[in-house]
């Protein structure tokens, strides 16, 4: 299990990573271009420039992209690819947006690789499966997982921190021999998920403060 953390703009280093590593899957929750207050990044690019950037990062290798549905439609048009699968991640928030989608491009996730608790324990078929030693149902394509709240003990200074459960679900259903690359690493949740699941990881983060947060979190895990 190997990991590498890079404090740089992903556009400066991404091409070299693709040239020097095989079997990469890019997994990321990119900036949404809706005006989040990041320390070092202007989250309100010209729309054409924004999707051109996403196309460079996600268009040339198998990728998993977490974004709002409208943006994923535009990204698919930009890179000329349809997702192989899409998962909806839903959450209860105080905003008009109550879910994001997770699109898998050029990679087929294995939903049997991650198990979840059975829902109807009174069902005789479920009781039989439990008696046979089965630990749960395969993962569905609808994940109801809370966001990381400001009052959460795991909350960092990053304004858009991903829940660990979401990232572990994603990593868990991807091919196990791939190197996971997160070009917008943020607070490092993808790296923690990879460490817990024994996966190789490369994380890239532009902002030095967020990079240090990610480095401290990941060093505890690896």
Buried (B, 14 or more C-beta within 10 A) or exposed (E): EEBBBBBEBBEEBBEEBBEEBEEBBBBBBBBBBEEBEBEEBEBEBEEEEBBEBBBBBBBBBBBBBBBBBEBBBBBBEBBEBEBEBEBBBBBEEEEEEEBBBBBBBBBEBEBEBBBBEBEEEEEEEBEEBEEEEEEBBEBEEEBEBEBBEEEEEEEBEBBBBBBBBBBBBBBBBBEEEBBBBBBBBBBBBBBBBBBBBEBBBBBBBBBEBBBBBBBEBBEEBE
